[in-house]
Amino acid sequence: MGSPEMGTALAHLTATPAKAGRTIIAYALDESGSMEACQEAVRSGFAEFLATLRRIAGADRAAFFLVKFNTAVLPVHRGLPLAAVPDLTPETYQPGGMTALYDAVMQVVRGVDQELTAEDRVLVIVHTDGQENSSHRHAKADVAEAIKEREARGTWTFVYLGADQDAWSESVGLGMAGANAASYQASAAGTRGAYRRMARSTASWMAAQAAAPQPFWLDDDEADRS
């Protein structure tokens, strides 16, 4: 659950989308074996992330997509209202296996494409602690082309959250704006802090009139004040 302090800090935010469509939040979450040490922090951080977004005015117009990935890719939620998205549990988040990053991003993009209307705006969050080593259907070039084409529309924003890696280099290699990359320490405390920052940055993005404000990530001081 989110903290009362965060709720108070975010109470002033109001969602004013540029168009009268939905706000789509699509989250690609790494479930590979290297995430095992921080799995409880992922589960609790995900719950706080959802709780924060549900408090934003306009959250009833948001649709949530979740794709988990390890050796394979598993679509979990497709267009659910935020209020209906369940928390992760030890049964529904069990790290193991490798990292099919490219296939996961393409699954997210294509899943959203099938539900998208012209009035919607989209935020895609890619969260991983490892490099690609298991995709069978798509290559890095496929991902970069898909991201660049959609970001050029002006209604899609792609962000990258990487643990213990050069997030800027990894995100740019996938065709994302370098300003929308963030890294964190792959520890329980680092993971919890990353989720708090992601929640506040996403809330700020939801409240913004622009489809793709730059940069996406609030810095630590801004996040504390949000």
Biotite code that builds the C-alpha atoms (Angstrom):
import biotite.structure as struc

atoms = struc.array([
    struc.Atom([0.000, 0.000, 0.000], chain_id="A", res_id=1, res_name="MET", atom_name="CA", element="C"),
    struc.Atom([1.160, 3.575, -0.601], chain_id="A", res_id=2, res_name="GLY", atom_name="CA", element="C"),
    struc.Atom([2.128, 5.794, 2.275], chain_id="A", res_id=3, res_name="SER", atom_name="CA", element="C"),
    struc.Atom([-0.260, 8.516, 3.586], chain_id="A", res_id=4, res_name="PRO", atom_name="CA", element="C"),
    struc.Atom([2.518, 11.030, 3.025], chain_id="A", res_id=5, res_name="GLU", atom_name="CA", element="C"),
    struc.Atom([2.658, 10.197, -0.658], chain_id="A", res_id=6, res_name="MET", atom_name="CA", element="C"),
    struc.Atom([-1.108, 10.583, -0.953], chain_id="A", res_id=7, res_name="GLY", atom_name="CA", element="C"),
    struc.Atom([-0.937, 14.037, 0.619], chain_id="A", res_id=8, res_name="THR", atom_name="CA", element="C"),
    struc.Atom([1.960, 15.044, -1.588], chain_id="A", res_id=9, res_name="ALA", atom_name="CA", element="C"),
    struc.Atom([0.118, 14.007, -4.748], chain_id="A", res_id=10, res_name="LEU", atom_name="CA", element="C"),
    struc.Atom([-3.267, 15.427, -3.849], chain_id="A", res_id=11, res_name="ALA", atom_name="CA", element="C"),
    struc.Atom([-2.701, 18.589, -5.904], chain_id="A", res_id=12, res_name="HIS", atom_name="CA", element="C"),
    struc.Atom([-2.165, 16.723, -9.164], chain_id="A", res_id=13, res_name="LEU", atom_name="CA", element="C"),
    struc.Atom([-4.972, 16.634, -11.690], chain_id="A", res_id=14, res_name="THR", atom_name="CA", element="C"),
    struc.Atom([-4.972, 14.651, -14.913], chain_id="A", res_id=15, res_name="ALA", atom_name="CA", element="C"),
    struc.Atom([-5.695, 16.805, -17.958], chain_id="A", res_id=16, res_name="THR", atom_name="CA", element="C"),
    struc.Atom([-4.950, 14.706, -21.064], chain_id="A", res_id=17, res_name="PRO", atom_name="CA", element="C"),
    struc.Atom([-4.308, 16.577, -24.274], chain_id="A", res_id=18, res_name="ALA", atom_name="CA", element="C"),
    struc.Atom([-7.273, 14.779, -25.840], chain_id="A", res_id=19, res_name="LYS", atom_name="CA", element="C"),
    struc.Atom([-10.439, 13.286, -24.394], chain_id="A", res_id=20, res_name="ALA", atom_name="CA", element="C"),
    struc.Atom([-9.177, 9.731, -24.634], chain_id="A", res_id=21, res_name="GLY", atom_name="CA", element="C"),
    struc.Atom([-7.736, 7.180, -22.268], chain_id="A", res_id=22, res_name="ARG", atom_name="CA", element="C"),
    struc.Atom([-4.364, 7.215, -20.608], chain_id="A", res_id=23, res_name="THR", atom_name="CA", element="C"),
    struc.Atom([-2.742, 3.859, -21.303], chain_id="A", res_id=24, res_name="ILE", atom_name="CA", element="C"),
    struc.Atom([0.020, 2.660, -18.975], chain_id="A", res_id=25, res_name="ILE", atom_name="CA", element="C"),
    struc.Atom([1.811, -0.416, -20.311], chain_id="A", res_id=26, res_name="ALA", atom_name="CA", element="C"),
    struc.Atom([4.410, -2.044, -18.081], chain_id="A", res_id=27, res_name="TYR", atom_name="CA", element="C"),
    struc.Atom([6.971, -4.636, -19.207], chain_id="A", res_id=28, res_name="ALA", atom_name="CA", element="C"),
    struc.Atom([8.319, -6.243, -16.018], chain_id="A", res_id=29, res_name="LEU", atom_name="CA", element="C"),
    struc.Atom([11.415, -8.429, -15.845], chain_id="A", res_id=30, res_name="ASP", atom_name="CA", element="C"),
    struc.Atom([10.774, -11.734, -14.057], chain_id="A", res_id=31, res_name="GLU", atom_name="CA", element="C"),
    struc.Atom([14.134, -13.344, -14.843], chain_id="A", res_id=32, res_name="SER", atom_name="CA", element="C"),
    struc.Atom([16.226, -15.173, -12.268], chain_id="A", res_id=33, res_name="GLY", atom_name="CA", element="C"),
    struc.Atom([18.396, -12.168, -11.483], chain_id="A", res_id=34, res_name="SER", atom_name="CA", element="C"),
    struc.Atom([15.341, -10.395, -10.028], chain_id="A", res_id=35, res_name="MET", atom_name="CA", element="C"),
    struc.Atom([14.922, -13.084, -7.353], chain_id="A", res_id=36, res_name="GLU", atom_name="CA", element="C"),
    struc.Atom([16.891, -11.332, -4.622], chain_id="A", res_id=37, res_name="ALA", atom_name="CA", element="C"),
    struc.Atom([14.620, -8.268, -4.865], chain_id="A", res_id=38, res_name="CYS", atom_name="CA", element="C"),
    struc.Atom([11.326, -10.004, -5.564], chain_id="A", res_id=39, res_name="GLN", atom_name="CA", element="C"),
    struc.Atom([9.607, -8.911, -2.364], chain_id="A", res_id=40, res_name="GLU", atom_name="CA", element="C"),
    struc.Atom([10.634, -5.309, -3.000], chain_id="A", res_id=41, res_name="ALA", atom_name="CA", element="C"),
    struc.Atom([9.210, -5.606, -6.517], chain_id="A", res_id=42, res_name="VAL", atom_name="CA", element="C"),
    struc.Atom([5.890, -6.875, -5.184], chain_id="A", res_id=43, res_name="ARG", atom_name="CA", element="C"),
    struc.Atom([5.575, -4.184, -2.529], chain_id="A", res_id=44, res_name="SER", atom_name="CA", element="C"),
    struc.Atom([6.840, -1.473, -4.885], chain_id="A", res_id=45, res_name="GLY", atom_name="CA", element="C"),
    struc.Atom([4.317, -2.474, -7.548], chain_id="A", res_id=46, res_name="PHE", atom_name="CA", element="C"),
    struc.Atom([1.507, -2.214, -4.971], chain_id="A", res_id=47, res_name="ALA", atom_name="CA", element="C"),
    struc.Atom([2.651, 1.276, -3.985], chain_id="A", res_id=48, res_name="GLU", atom_name="CA", element="C"),
    struc.Atom([2.952, 2.264, -7.644], chain_id="A", res_id=49, res_name="PHE", atom_name="CA", element="C"),
    struc.Atom([-0.660, 1.252, -8.318], chain_id="A", res_id=50, res_name="LEU", atom_name="CA", element="C"),
    struc.Atom([-1.938, 2.879, -5.127], chain_id="A", res_id=51, res_name="ALA", atom_name="CA", element="C"),
    struc.Atom([-0.292, 6.164, -6.074], chain_id="A", res_id=52, res_name="THR", atom_name="CA", element="C"),
    struc.Atom([-1.771, 6.220, -9.567], chain_id="A", res_id=53, res_name="LEU", atom_name="CA", element="C"),
    struc.Atom([-5.265, 5.401, -8.311], chain_id="A", res_id=54, res_name="ARG", atom_name="CA", element="C"),
    struc.Atom([-5.261, 8.617, -6.261], chain_id="A", res_id=55, res_name="ARG", atom_name="CA", element="C"),
    struc.Atom([-4.712, 10.843, -9.289], chain_id="A", res_id=56, res_name="ILE", atom_name="CA", element="C"),
    struc.Atom([-7.734, 12.702, -10.593], chain_id="A", res_id=57, res_name="ALA", atom_name="CA", element="C"),
    struc.Atom([-8.581, 11.149, -13.933], chain_id="A", res_id=58, res_name="GLY", atom_name="CA", element="C"),
    struc.Atom([-7.326, 7.704, -12.942], chain_id="A", res_id=59, res_name="ALA", atom_name="CA", element="C"),
    struc.Atom([-10.712, 6.317, -13.972], chain_id="A", res_id=60, res_name="ASP", atom_name="CA", element="C"),
    struc.Atom([-9.723, 7.074, -17.581], chain_id="A", res_id=61, res_name="ARG", atom_name="CA", element="C"),
    struc.Atom([-6.538, 4.991, -17.341], chain_id="A", res_id=62, res_name="ALA", atom_name="CA", element="C"),
    struc.Atom([-6.091, 1.506, -18.780], chain_id="A", res_id=63, res_name="ALA", atom_name="CA", element="C"),
    struc.Atom([-3.312, -0.775, -17.529], chain_id="A", res_id=64, res_name="PHE", atom_name="CA", element="C"),
    struc.Atom([-1.346, -3.377, -19.472], chain_id="A", res_id=65, res_name="PHE", atom_name="CA", element="C"),
    struc.Atom([1.163, -5.743, -17.852], chain_id="A", res_id=66, res_name="LEU", atom_name="CA", element="C"),
    struc.Atom([3.581, -8.103, -19.594], chain_id="A", res_id=67, res_name="VAL", atom_name="CA", element="C"),
    struc.Atom([6.046, -10.179, -17.572], chain_id="A", res_id=68, res_name="LYS", atom_name="CA", element="C"),
    struc.Atom([9.105, -11.697, -19.185], chain_id="A", res_id=69, res_name="PHE", atom_name="CA", element="C"),
    struc.Atom([11.898, -14.122, -18.451], chain_id="A", res_id=70, res_name="ASN", atom_name="CA", element="C"),
    struc.Atom([12.875, -16.907, -20.866], chain_id="A", res_id=71, res_name="THR", atom_name="CA", element="C"),
    struc.Atom([9.396, -16.461, -22.335], chain_id="A", res_id=72, res_name="ALA", atom_name="CA", element="C"),
    struc.Atom([6.893, -13.601, -22.482], chain_id="A", res_id=73, res_name="VAL", atom_name="CA", element="C"),
    struc.Atom([3.631, -13.675, -20.531], chain_id="A", res_id=74, res_name="LEU", atom_name="CA", element="C"),
    struc.Atom([0.870, -11.101, -21.154], chain_id="A", res_id=75, res_name="PRO", atom_name="CA", element="C"),
    struc.Atom([-0.950, -10.644, -17.831], chain_id="A", res_id=76, res_name="VAL", atom_name="CA", element="C"),
    struc.Atom([-3.315, -7.652, -18.032], chain_id="A", res_id=77, res_name="HIS", atom_name="CA", element="C"),
    struc.Atom([-4.713, -5.975, -21.106], chain_id="A", res_id=78, res_name="ARG", atom_name="CA", element="C"),
    struc.Atom([-6.555, -2.695, -20.732], chain_id="A", res_id=79, res_name="GLY", atom_name="CA", element="C"),
    struc.Atom([-7.690, -3.157, -17.130], chain_id="A", res_id=80, res_name="LEU", atom_name="CA", element="C"),
    struc.Atom([-8.971, -0.163, -15.137], chain_id="A", res_id=81, res_name="PRO", atom_name="CA", element="C"),
    struc.Atom([-6.426, 0.762, -12.471], chain_id="A", res_id=82, res_name="LEU", atom_name="CA", element="C"),
    struc.Atom([-8.913, -0.112, -9.739], chain_id="A", res_id=83, res_name="ALA", atom_name="CA", element="C"),
    struc.Atom([-9.121, -3.685, -11.055], chain_id="A", res_id=84, res_name="ALA", atom_name="CA", element="C"),
    struc.Atom([-5.384, -4.412, -11.276], chain_id="A", res_id=85, res_name="VAL", atom_name="CA", element="C"),
    struc.Atom([-4.390, -6.884, -8.540], chain_id="A", res_id=86, res_name="PRO", atom_name="CA", element="C"),
    struc.Atom([-1.156, -6.669, -6.573], chain_id="A", res_id=87, res_name="ASP", atom_name="CA", element="C"),
    struc.Atom([1.650, -9.074, -7.348], chain_id="A", res_id=88, res_name="LEU", atom_name="CA", element="C"),
    struc.Atom([1.895, -12.047, -5.001], chain_id="A", res_id=89, res_name="THR", atom_name="CA", element="C"),
    struc.Atom([4.470, -14.813, -4.434], chain_id="A", res_id=90, res_name="PRO", atom_name="CA", element="C"),
    struc.Atom([2.314, -16.913, -6.762], chain_id="A", res_id=91, res_name="GLU", atom_name="CA", element="C"),
    struc.Atom([2.048, -14.328, -9.548], chain_id="A", res_id=92, res_name="THR", atom_name="CA", element="C"),
    struc.Atom([5.615, -12.999, -9.450], chain_id="A", res_id=93, res_name="TYR", atom_name="CA", element="C"),
    struc.Atom([8.217, -15.783, -9.294], chain_id="A", res_id=94, res_name="GLN", atom_name="CA", element="C"),
    struc.Atom([11.572, -14.786, -10.844], chain_id="A", res_id=95, res_name="PRO", atom_name="CA", element="C"),
    struc.Atom([13.467, -17.417, -12.807], chain_id="A", res_id=96, res_name="GLY", atom_name="CA", element="C"),
    struc.Atom([14.960, -18.008, -16.230], chain_id="A", res_id=97, res_name="GLY", atom_name="CA", element="C"),
    struc.Atom([16.542, -15.666, -18.740], chain_id="A", res_id=98, res_name="MET", atom_name="CA", element="C"),
    struc.Atom([15.640, -12.300, -20.328], chain_id="A", res_id=99, res_name="THR", atom_name="CA", element="C"),
    struc.Atom([13.496, -12.109, -23.493], chain_id="A", res_id=100, res_name="ALA", atom_name="CA", element="C"),
    struc.Atom([13.555, -8.310, -23.465], chain_id="A", res_id=101, res_name="LEU", atom_name="CA", element="C"),
    struc.Atom([13.018, -7.630, -27.175], chain_id="A", res_id=102, res_name="TYR", atom_name="CA", element="C"),
    struc.Atom([10.076, -10.015, -27.475], chain_id="A", res_id=103, res_name="ASP", atom_name="CA", element="C"),
    struc.Atom([8.520, -8.483, -24.358], chain_id="A", res_id=104, res_name="ALA", atom_name="CA", element="C"),
    struc.Atom([8.680, -4.906, -25.625], chain_id="A", res_id=105, res_name="VAL", atom_name="CA", element="C"),
    struc.Atom([7.169, -5.938, -28.945], chain_id="A", res_id=106, res_name="MET", atom_name="CA", element="C"),
    struc.Atom([4.402, -7.830, -27.134], chain_id="A", res_id=107, res_name="GLN", atom_name="CA", element="C"),
    struc.Atom([3.569, -4.686, -25.173], chain_id="A", res_id=108, res_name="VAL", atom_name="CA", element="C"),
    struc.Atom([3.537, -2.498, -28.286], chain_id="A", res_id=109, res_name="VAL", atom_name="CA", element="C"),
    struc.Atom([1.382, -4.863, -30.299], chain_id="A", res_id=110, res_name="ARG", atom_name="CA", element="C"),
    struc.Atom([-0.995, -5.476, -27.419], chain_id="A", res_id=111, res_name="GLY", atom_name="CA", element="C"),
    struc.Atom([-1.566, -1.750, -27.013], chain_id="A", res_id=112, res_name="VAL", atom_name="CA", element="C"),
    struc.Atom([-1.899, -1.296, -30.787], chain_id="A", res_id=113, res_name="ASP", atom_name="CA", element="C"),
    struc.Atom([-4.862, -3.675, -30.795], chain_id="A", res_id=114, res_name="GLN", atom_name="CA", element="C"),
    struc.Atom([-6.723, -1.627, -28.168], chain_id="A", res_id=115, res_name="GLU", atom_name="CA", element="C"),
    struc.Atom([-5.638, 1.884, -29.184], chain_id="A", res_id=116, res_name="LEU", atom_name="CA", element="C"),
    struc.Atom([-7.924, 4.683, -30.346], chain_id="A", res_id=117, res_name="THR", atom_name="CA", element="C"),
    struc.Atom([-6.858, 7.925, -31.976], chain_id="A", res_id=118, res_name="ALA", atom_name="CA", element="C"),
    struc.Atom([-7.601, 9.893, -28.796], chain_id="A", res_id=119, res_name="GLU", atom_name="CA", element="C"),
    struc.Atom([-5.492, 7.749, -26.441], chain_id="A", res_id=120, res_name="ASP", atom_name="CA", element="C"),
    struc.Atom([-2.024, 8.551, -25.190], chain_id="A", res_id=121, res_name="ARG", atom_name="CA", element="C"),
    struc.Atom([0.380, 5.842, -24.125], chain_id="A", res_id=122, res_name="VAL", atom_name="CA", element="C"),
    struc.Atom([3.139, 5.412, -21.558], chain_id="A", res_id=123, res_name="LEU", atom_name="CA", element="C"),
    struc.Atom([5.303, 2.287, -21.933], chain_id="A", res_id=124, res_name="VAL", atom_name="CA", element="C"),
    struc.Atom([7.578, 1.448, -18.989], chain_id="A", res_id=125, res_name="ILE", atom_name="CA", element="C"),
    struc.Atom([10.330, -1.131, -19.541], chain_id="A", res_id=126, res_name="VAL", atom_name="CA", element="C"),
    struc.Atom([11.784, -2.393, -16.247], chain_id="A", res_id=127, res_name="HIS", atom_name="CA", element="C"),
    struc.Atom([14.703, -4.820, -16.293], chain_id="A", res_id=128, res_name="THR", atom_name="CA", element="C"),
    struc.Atom([17.911, -5.684, -14.467], chain_id="A", res_id=129, res_name="ASP", atom_name="CA", element="C"),
    struc.Atom([19.562, -7.571, -17.301], chain_id="A", res_id=130, res_name="GLY", atom_name="CA", element="C"),
    struc.Atom([20.416, -7.521, -20.958], chain_id="A", res_id=131, res_name="GLN", atom_name="CA", element="C"),
    struc.Atom([18.607, -9.390, -23.691], chain_id="A", res_id=132, res_name="GLU", atom_name="CA", element="C"),
    struc.Atom([19.529, -13.084, -23.937], chain_id="A", res_id=133, res_name="ASN", atom_name="CA", element="C"),
    struc.Atom([16.381, -15.048, -24.766], chain_id="A", res_id=134, res_name="SER", atom_name="CA", element="C"),
    struc.Atom([14.223, -13.469, -27.497], chain_id="A", res_id=135, res_name="SER", atom_name="CA", element="C"),
    struc.Atom([13.372, -15.685, -30.455], chain_id="A", res_id=136, res_name="HIS", atom_name="CA", element="C"),
    struc.Atom([10.948, -13.585, -32.483], chain_id="A", res_id=137, res_name="ARG", atom_name="CA", element="C"),
    struc.Atom([12.417, -10.101, -32.531], chain_id="A", res_id=138, res_name="HIS", atom_name="CA", element="C"),
    struc.Atom([15.794, -8.367, -32.730], chain_id="A", res_id=139, res_name="ALA", atom_name="CA", element="C"),
    struc.Atom([16.948, -5.032, -31.325], chain_id="A", res_id=140, res_name="LYS", atom_name="CA", element="C"),
    struc.Atom([16.385, -3.377, -34.711], chain_id="A", res_id=141, res_name="ALA", atom_name="CA", element="C"),
    struc.Atom([12.721, -4.410, -34.665], chain_id="A", res_id=142, res_name="ASP", atom_name="CA", element="C"),
    struc.Atom([12.243, -2.827, -31.243], chain_id="A", res_id=143, res_name="VAL", atom_name="CA", element="C"),
    struc.Atom([14.065, 0.382, -32.165], chain_id="A", res_id=144, res_name="ALA", atom_name="CA", element="C"),
    struc.Atom([12.008, 0.800, -35.339], chain_id="A", res_id=145, res_name="GLU", atom_name="CA", element="C"),
    struc.Atom([8.720, 0.207, -33.496], chain_id="A", res_id=146, res_name="ALA", atom_name="CA", element="C"),
    struc.Atom([9.579, 2.678, -30.725], chain_id="A", res_id=147, res_name="ILE", atom_name="CA", element="C"),
    struc.Atom([10.818, 5.435, -33.027], chain_id="A", res_id=148, res_name="LYS", atom_name="CA", element="C"),
    struc.Atom([7.742, 5.162, -35.240], chain_id="A", res_id=149, res_name="GLU", atom_name="CA", element="C"),
    struc.Atom([5.357, 5.425, -32.311], chain_id="A", res_id=150, res_name="ARG", atom_name="CA", element="C"),
    struc.Atom([7.193, 8.186, -30.488], chain_id="A", res_id=151, res_name="GLU", atom_name="CA", element="C"),
    struc.Atom([7.078, 10.203, -33.719], chain_id="A", res_id=152, res_name="ALA", atom_name="CA", element="C"),
    struc.Atom([3.278, 10.219, -33.441], chain_id="A", res_id=153, res_name="ARG", atom_name="CA", element="C"),
    struc.Atom([3.556, 12.448, -30.364], chain_id="A", res_id=154, res_name="GLY", atom_name="CA", element="C"),
    struc.Atom([1.154, 10.415, -28.225], chain_id="A", res_id=155, res_name="THR", atom_name="CA", element="C"),
    struc.Atom([3.506, 7.612, -27.109], chain_id="A", res_id=156, res_name="TRP", atom_name="CA", element="C"),
    struc.Atom([6.177, 7.887, -24.409], chain_id="A", res_id=157, res_name="THR", atom_name="CA", element="C"),
    struc.Atom([8.678, 5.085, -23.750], chain_id="A", res_id=158, res_name="PHE", atom_name="CA", element="C"),
    struc.Atom([10.712, 5.029, -20.539], chain_id="A", res_id=159, res_name="VAL", atom_name="CA", element="C"),
    struc.Atom([13.394, 2.655, -19.313], chain_id="A", res_id=160, res_name="TYR", atom_name="CA", element="C"),
    struc.Atom([14.145, 1.653, -15.726], chain_id="A", res_id=161, res_name="LEU", atom_name="CA", element="C"),
    struc.Atom([17.323, -0.410, -15.412], chain_id="A", res_id=162, res_name="GLY", atom_name="CA", element="C"),
    struc.Atom([18.989, -1.970, -12.379], chain_id="A", res_id=163, res_name="ALA", atom_name="CA", element="C"),
    struc.Atom([22.786, -1.976, -12.130], chain_id="A", res_id=164, res_name="ASP", atom_name="CA", element="C"),
    struc.Atom([23.315, -1.015, -15.771], chain_id="A", res_id=165, res_name="GLN", atom_name="CA", element="C"),
    struc.Atom([23.947, 1.915, -18.084], chain_id="A", res_id=166, res_name="ASP", atom_name="CA", element="C"),
    struc.Atom([20.266, 2.684, -18.560], chain_id="A", res_id=167, res_name="ALA", atom_name="CA", element="C"),
    struc.Atom([20.964, 5.594, -20.909], chain_id="A", res_id=168, res_name="TRP", atom_name="CA", element="C"),
    struc.Atom([22.978, 3.453, -23.318], chain_id="A", res_id=169, res_name="SER", atom_name="CA", element="C"),
    struc.Atom([20.515, 0.564, -23.179], chain_id="A", res_id=170, res_name="GLU", atom_name="CA", element="C"),
    struc.Atom([17.481, 2.776, -23.767], chain_id="A", res_id=171, res_name="SER", atom_name="CA", element="C"),
    struc.Atom([19.042, 4.732, -26.632], chain_id="A", res_id=172, res_name="VAL", atom_name="CA", element="C"),
    struc.Atom([20.025, 1.436, -28.235], chain_id="A", res_id=173, res_name="GLY", atom_name="CA", element="C"),
    struc.Atom([16.338, 0.517, -28.199], chain_id="A", res_id=174, res_name="LEU", atom_name="CA", element="C"),
    struc.Atom([15.327, 3.770, -29.845], chain_id="A", res_id=175, res_name="GLY", atom_name="CA", element="C"),
    struc.Atom([14.120, 5.596, -26.723], chain_id="A", res_id=176, res_name="MET", atom_name="CA", element="C"),
    struc.Atom([14.938, 9.141, -25.686], chain_id="A", res_id=177, res_name="ALA", atom_name="CA", element="C"),
    struc.Atom([17.958, 9.072, -23.399], chain_id="A", res_id=178, res_name="GLY", atom_name="CA", element="C"),
    struc.Atom([16.263, 11.588, -21.089], chain_id="A", res_id=179, res_name="ALA", atom_name="CA", element="C"),
    struc.Atom([13.635, 8.949, -20.329], chain_id="A", res_id=180, res_name="ASN", atom_name="CA", element="C"),
    struc.Atom([16.096, 6.423, -18.892], chain_id="A", res_id=181, res_name="ALA", atom_name="CA", element="C"),
    struc.Atom([16.828, 5.902, -15.203], chain_id="A", res_id=182, res_name="ALA", atom_name="CA", element="C"),
    struc.Atom([19.007, 3.446, -13.319], chain_id="A", res_id=183, res_name="SER", atom_name="CA", element="C"),
    struc.Atom([19.014, 2.236, -9.742], chain_id="A", res_id=184, res_name="TYR", atom_name="CA", element="C"),
    struc.Atom([20.918, -0.106, -7.441], chain_id="A", res_id=185, res_name="GLN", atom_name="CA", element="C"),
    struc.Atom([19.654, -3.690, -7.577], chain_id="A", res_id=186, res_name="ALA", atom_name="CA", element="C"),
    struc.Atom([18.991, -4.038, -3.860], chain_id="A", res_id=187, res_name="SER", atom_name="CA", element="C"),
    struc.Atom([15.784, -4.146, -1.834], chain_id="A", res_id=188, res_name="ALA", atom_name="CA", element="C"),
    struc.Atom([16.195, -0.509, -0.806], chain_id="A", res_id=189, res_name="ALA", atom_name="CA", element="C"),
    struc.Atom([17.173, 0.542, -4.321], chain_id="A", res_id=190, res_name="GLY", atom_name="CA", element="C"),
    struc.Atom([14.172, -1.248, -5.806], chain_id="A", res_id=191, res_name="THR", atom_name="CA", element="C"),
    struc.Atom([11.730, 0.353, -3.380], chain_id="A", res_id=192, res_name="ARG", atom_name="CA", element="C"),
    struc.Atom([13.203, 3.778, -4.101], chain_id="A", res_id=193, res_name="GLY", atom_name="CA", element="C"),
    struc.Atom([12.959, 3.163, -7.852], chain_id="A", res_id=194, res_name="ALA", atom_name="CA", element="C"),
    struc.Atom([9.267, 2.300, -7.544], chain_id="A", res_id=195, res_name="TYR", atom_name="CA", element="C"),
    struc.Atom([8.580, 5.438, -5.524], chain_id="A", res_id=196, res_name="ARG", atom_name="CA", element="C"),
    struc.Atom([10.296, 7.539, -8.160], chain_id="A", res_id=197, res_name="ARG", atom_name="CA", element="C"),
    struc.Atom([8.465, 5.714, -10.949], chain_id="A", res_id=198, res_name="MET", atom_name="CA", element="C"),
    struc.Atom([5.120, 6.247, -9.221], chain_id="A", res_id=199, res_name="ALA", atom_name="CA", element="C"),
    struc.Atom([5.653, 9.974, -8.772], chain_id="A", res_id=200, res_name="ARG", atom_name="CA", element="C"),
    struc.Atom([7.059, 10.455, -12.267], chain_id="A", res_id=201, res_name="SER", atom_name="CA", element="C"),
    struc.Atom([4.138, 8.553, -13.789], chain_id="A", res_id=202, res_name="THR", atom_name="CA", element="C"),
    struc.Atom([1.672, 10.600, -11.737], chain_id="A", res_id=203, res_name="ALA", atom_name="CA", element="C"),
    struc.Atom([3.311, 13.780, -13.025], chain_id="A", res_id=204, res_name="SER", atom_name="CA", element="C"),
    struc.Atom([3.120, 12.467, -16.594], chain_id="A", res_id=205, res_name="TRP", atom_name="CA", element="C"),
    struc.Atom([-0.575, 11.646, -16.136], chain_id="A", res_id=206, res_name="MET", atom_name="CA", element="C"),
    struc.Atom([-1.228, 15.169, -14.876], chain_id="A", res_id=207, res_name="ALA", atom_name="CA", element="C"),
    struc.Atom([0.615, 16.882, -17.717], chain_id="A", res_id=208, res_name="ALA", atom_name="CA", element="C"),
    struc.Atom([-1.247, 18.270, -20.719], chain_id="A", res_id=209, res_name="GLN", atom_name="CA", element="C"),
    struc.Atom([1.596, 17.419, -23.090], chain_id="A", res_id=210, res_name="ALA", atom_name="CA", element="C"),
    struc.Atom([1.570, 13.879, -24.436], chain_id="A", res_id=211, res_name="ALA", atom_name="CA", element="C"),
    struc.Atom([5.293, 13.350, -23.946], chain_id="A", res_id=212, res_name="ALA", atom_name="CA", element="C"),
    struc.Atom([6.915, 15.771, -21.476], chain_id="A", res_id=213, res_name="PRO", atom_name="CA", element="C"),
    struc.Atom([10.714, 15.704, -21.454], chain_id="A", res_id=214, res_name="GLN", atom_name="CA", element="C"),
    struc.Atom([12.343, 14.425, -19.382], chain_id="A", res_id=215, res_name="PRO", atom_name="CA", element="C"),
    struc.Atom([9.952, 11.867, -17.897], chain_id="A", res_id=216, res_name="PHE", atom_name="CA", element="C"),
    struc.Atom([11.805, 11.123, -14.659], chain_id="A", res_id=217, res_name="TRP", atom_name="CA", element="C"),
    struc.Atom([11.559, 13.517, -11.764], chain_id="A", res_id=218, res_name="LEU", atom_name="CA", element="C"),
    struc.Atom([14.871, 13.830, -9.978], chain_id="A", res_id=219, res_name="ASP", atom_name="CA", element="C"),
    struc.Atom([15.003, 12.756, -6.350], chain_id="A", res_id=220, res_name="ASP", atom_name="CA", element="C"),
    struc.Atom([14.318, 16.246, -4.979], chain_id="A", res_id=221, res_name="ASP", atom_name="CA", element="C"),
    struc.Atom([11.412, 16.814, -7.364], chain_id="A", res_id=222, res_name="GLU", atom_name="CA", element="C"),
    struc.Atom([9.955, 13.424, -6.524], chain_id="A", res_id=223, res_name="ALA", atom_name="CA", element="C"),
    struc.Atom([10.074, 14.230, -2.827], chain_id="A", res_id=224, res_name="ASP", atom_name="CA", element="C"),
    struc.Atom([8.202, 17.477, -3.449], chain_id="A", res_id=225, res_name="ARG", atom_name="CA", element="C"),
    struc.Atom([5.562, 15.984, -5.798], chain_id="A", res_id=226, res_name="SER", atom_name="CA", element="C"),
])
